[in-house]
Amino acid sequence: MKKIIKRLLVLICGLAMLQACSKDDYYVDGGLADPVYNGTIYNYLEEKKLYFDTIKHIVDLAGLKDMFSNDTITFFAPTDDAVKQAMLAINAVRWSLDQDSVHIDDIGQEVWRKFLGMYIMEGKRVAGSFPRVNPDNISAFPGINYVMLDGYILNIGLVYTNYNGVEAVGPRLLQLTDITFDPSNFRNNPYVMIASSDIQPKNGVIHALKNNHLLGFRGGEFLRVALDYLNTKE
């Protein structure tokens, strides 16, 4: 009887492992989710207010609603937290200069277009279509440098994680790297990992970035551009 029970446990474990391996590479902090969304990318941002309410508003300000509704794109989506931190930094500087605080709508269309464009790629690219990248062995696994919407260059690749001490057999996670910051040393470049990949609305793909991401990768760059814009308007 004990032998039968052991064999059943082994069989159940084996089936569970087989089922886990057959699932899509769609990872969310805390678990897996259904990647298919019956609507456009713009609809998705509009619906998921908890994470993307501000991002949707910035899409509007940048004049990109039509693109997010009709064009086939891949959007590496920052969350609202990235914008919140960026605006806090702007107002901290303005307060130190005895200037009034500003709001998202006070930042010009060209600024929002410039920074959103860093995260938009033409065409539909799911996570599995990107090559491997290994920051510790970049000569062997370099990822690929991609030109984003307005010419900004990002290195994008899949990081093969370890599992139970075995190298490169764990979940494969997308990493975006601002490769132009220091072309001579990959490790010195700012990067962000994807929190949720392969969300698939009707007109493309969304890969949601982790909440700790700084808008524009280089934290001070958005601050500089936004402050320059505001100074020209005052």
C-alpha positions as CSV (number, residue, x, y, z in Angstrom):
1,M,0.0,0.0,0.0
2,K,2.8,2.4,0.9
3,K,4.5,1.7,-2.4
4,I,1.3,2.5,-4.3
5,I,0.9,5.8,-2.4
6,K,4.5,6.7,-3.2
7,R,4.0,6.0,-6.8
8,L,0.9,8.1,-6.9
9,L,2.7,11.0,-5.2
10,V,5.5,10.8,-7.8
11,L,3.0,10.7,-10.6
12,I,1.1,13.7,-9.3
13,C,4.3,15.7,-8.8
14,G,5.4,14.8,-12.3
15,L,2.1,16.0,-13.8
16,A,2.3,19.2,-11.9
17,M,5.8,19.9,-13.1
18,L,4.7,19.1,-16.7
19,Q,1.7,21.5,-16.4
20,A,3.9,24.3,-15.0
21,C,6.4,23.9,-17.9
22,S,3.6,24.1,-20.5
23,K,2.4,27.6,-19.3
24,D,3.2,30.8,-21.2
25,D,6.1,32.9,-20.1
26,Y,3.7,35.5,-18.6
27,Y,5.0,36.5,-15.2
28,V,3.4,38.8,-12.7
29,D,4.7,39.7,-9.2
30,G,2.8,37.2,-7.2
31,G,1.7,34.8,-9.9
32,L,0.5,34.1,-13.5
33,A,-2.4,35.9,-15.2
34,D,-4.4,35.6,-18.4
35,P,-2.4,37.5,-21.1
36,V,-5.2,38.0,-23.6
37,Y,-7.2,41.3,-23.3
38,N,-10.3,41.9,-25.5
39,G,-9.6,45.6,-26.2
40,T,-6.9,47.9,-27.4
41,I,-3.8,49.0,-25.6
42,Y,-5.4,52.3,-24.9
43,N,-8.5,50.5,-23.5
44,Y,-6.2,48.4,-21.2
45,L,-4.5,51.5,-19.7
46,E,-7.9,53.1,-19.3
47,E,-9.3,50.0,-17.5
48,K,-6.3,49.3,-15.2
49,K,-6.6,52.6,-13.3
50,L,-4.7,51.4,-10.3
51,Y,-1.4,51.1,-12.3
52,F,-1.9,53.1,-15.5
53,D,-4.5,55.9,-14.9
54,T,-1.8,58.6,-15.1
55,I,0.0,56.9,-17.9
56,K,-3.2,56.9,-19.9
57,H,-3.6,60.6,-19.3
58,I,0.0,61.2,-20.4
59,V,-0.7,59.3,-23.6
60,D,-3.5,61.8,-24.2
61,L,-1.3,64.7,-23.5
62,A,1.4,63.4,-25.8
63,G,-1.1,63.1,-28.7
64,L,-0.6,59.3,-28.9
65,K,-4.2,58.1,-28.2
66,D,-4.7,57.2,-31.8
67,M,-1.5,55.2,-32.0
68,F,-2.4,53.3,-28.8
69,S,-5.9,52.6,-30.2
70,N,-5.1,51.6,-33.8
71,D,-1.4,51.0,-34.5
72,T,0.3,47.7,-33.8
73,I,2.9,48.5,-31.1
74,T,4.8,47.0,-28.2
75,F,4.5,49.2,-25.1
76,F,7.0,48.8,-22.3
77,A,4.7,50.5,-19.8
78,P,5.9,52.5,-16.8
79,T,3.5,52.5,-14.0
80,D,1.9,55.6,-12.4
81,D,4.5,55.5,-9.7
82,A,7.3,56.4,-12.1
83,V,5.4,59.6,-13.1
84,K,4.6,60.4,-9.4
85,Q,8.2,60.3,-8.5
86,A,9.2,62.4,-11.5
87,M,6.7,65.1,-10.6
88,L,7.7,65.1,-6.9
89,A,11.3,65.7,-8.1
90,I,10.3,68.6,-10.3
91,N,8.3,70.2,-7.5
92,A,11.0,69.7,-4.9
93,V,13.3,71.8,-7.1
94,R,10.7,74.4,-7.7
95,W,9.9,74.7,-4.0
96,S,13.6,75.2,-3.3
97,L,13.5,78.1,-5.7
98,D,10.3,79.6,-4.2
99,Q,8.4,78.7,-7.3
100,D,4.8,77.4,-7.5
101,S,4.3,73.6,-7.8
102,V,3.2,72.3,-11.2
103,H,0.9,69.5,-12.4
104,I,1.1,66.9,-15.1
105,D,-0.9,69.1,-17.5
106,D,1.6,71.9,-17.1
107,I,4.3,69.8,-18.9
108,G,4.2,70.2,-22.7
109,Q,3.1,67.7,-25.3
110,E,6.6,67.5,-26.7
111,V,8.1,66.5,-23.4
112,W,5.6,63.7,-22.8
113,R,6.0,62.5,-26.4
114,K,9.8,62.4,-26.0
115,F,9.7,60.3,-22.9
116,L,6.8,58.0,-23.8
117,G,8.5,57.3,-27.1
118,M,11.4,55.6,-25.2
119,Y,9.0,52.8,-24.3
120,I,7.2,52.3,-27.6
121,M,8.4,49.8,-30.3
122,E,6.6,49.4,-33.6
123,G,5.1,45.9,-34.2
124,K,4.2,43.2,-31.8
125,R,7.0,41.6,-29.8
126,V,6.2,39.0,-27.1
127,A,8.9,38.2,-24.5
128,G,9.9,34.9,-26.2
129,S,10.9,36.7,-29.4
130,F,13.8,38.6,-27.6
131,P,17.3,37.1,-27.4
132,R,19.1,36.2,-24.2
133,V,21.1,38.8,-22.4
134,N,23.5,38.1,-19.5
135,P,25.1,41.3,-18.0
136,D,27.8,39.1,-16.5
137,N,28.7,37.5,-19.8
138,I,27.6,40.2,-22.3
139,S,30.0,39.0,-25.1
140,A,28.2,35.6,-25.2
141,F,24.7,36.9,-24.6
142,P,24.4,40.5,-25.6
143,G,20.7,40.9,-26.2
144,I,20.0,43.2,-29.1
145,N,19.9,47.0,-29.4
146,Y,16.5,48.2,-30.6
147,V,15.5,51.6,-32.0
148,M,12.4,52.8,-30.2
149,L,9.6,55.0,-31.6
150,D,11.6,58.3,-31.9
151,G,15.1,56.9,-32.3
152,Y,15.9,56.2,-28.7
153,I,18.0,53.0,-28.4
154,L,17.4,50.3,-25.8
155,N,19.1,47.0,-25.3
156,I,16.4,44.4,-24.7
157,G,16.9,40.8,-23.8
158,L,15.8,37.8,-21.7
159,V,17.6,37.2,-18.5
160,Y,17.7,33.4,-17.8
161,T,17.4,33.0,-14.0
162,N,18.6,30.1,-11.9
163,Y,16.4,27.6,-10.2
164,N,17.3,25.4,-7.2
165,G,21.0,26.0,-7.9
166,V,20.8,25.1,-11.5
167,E,22.0,27.8,-13.9
168,A,19.6,29.4,-16.4
169,V,16.7,27.0,-16.0
170,G,14.4,29.4,-14.0
171,P,11.9,32.0,-15.4
172,R,13.1,34.1,-18.2
173,L,12.7,37.8,-17.4
174,L,12.8,40.7,-19.8
175,Q,15.4,43.4,-19.1
176,L,15.6,46.9,-20.7
177,T,18.9,48.7,-20.6
178,D,19.7,52.3,-21.5
179,I,22.7,51.2,-23.5
180,T,23.8,54.7,-24.7
181,F,24.5,55.9,-21.1
182,D,27.9,54.0,-21.1
183,P,28.5,52.0,-24.3
184,S,31.9,50.9,-23.0
185,N,30.6,49.1,-19.9
186,F,27.2,47.3,-20.0
187,R,27.0,47.0,-16.2
188,N,27.1,50.8,-15.8
189,N,24.0,51.4,-17.7
190,P,20.6,52.0,-16.0
191,Y,18.1,49.2,-16.6
192,V,14.7,48.0,-15.6
193,M,13.1,44.6,-15.3
194,I,9.7,43.7,-16.5
195,A,7.1,42.9,-13.8
196,S,4.4,41.5,-16.1
197,S,5.1,40.4,-19.7
198,D,3.0,39.5,-22.7
199,I,-0.2,41.3,-21.9
200,Q,-1.9,41.0,-25.3
201,P,-4.6,43.5,-26.3
202,K,-5.9,43.4,-29.9
203,N,-3.3,45.8,-31.3
204,G,-0.1,44.7,-29.8
205,V,1.7,43.8,-26.5
206,I,2.2,45.4,-23.1
207,H,5.1,44.6,-20.9
208,A,4.6,46.3,-17.6
209,L,7.8,47.7,-15.9
210,K,8.6,47.3,-12.2
211,N,7.4,50.1,-9.9
212,N,10.9,51.2,-9.0
213,H,11.6,52.4,-12.5
214,L,12.7,56.0,-13.0
215,L,11.0,57.7,-15.9
216,G,13.4,58.2,-18.7
217,F,15.9,55.6,-17.2
218,R,18.3,58.4,-16.1
219,G,16.4,60.0,-13.2
220,G,17.8,63.5,-13.8
221,E,17.1,63.6,-17.5
222,F,13.3,64.0,-17.2
223,L,13.9,66.5,-14.5
224,R,16.2,68.6,-16.7
225,V,14.0,68.5,-19.8
226,A,10.8,69.3,-17.9
227,L,12.4,72.2,-15.9
228,D,13.8,73.6,-19.1
229,Y,10.3,73.5,-20.7
230,L,8.7,75.1,-17.7
231,N,11.3,77.9,-17.6
232,T,10.6,78.8,-21.2
233,K,6.9,79.1,-20.4
234,E,7.3,81.4,-17.4
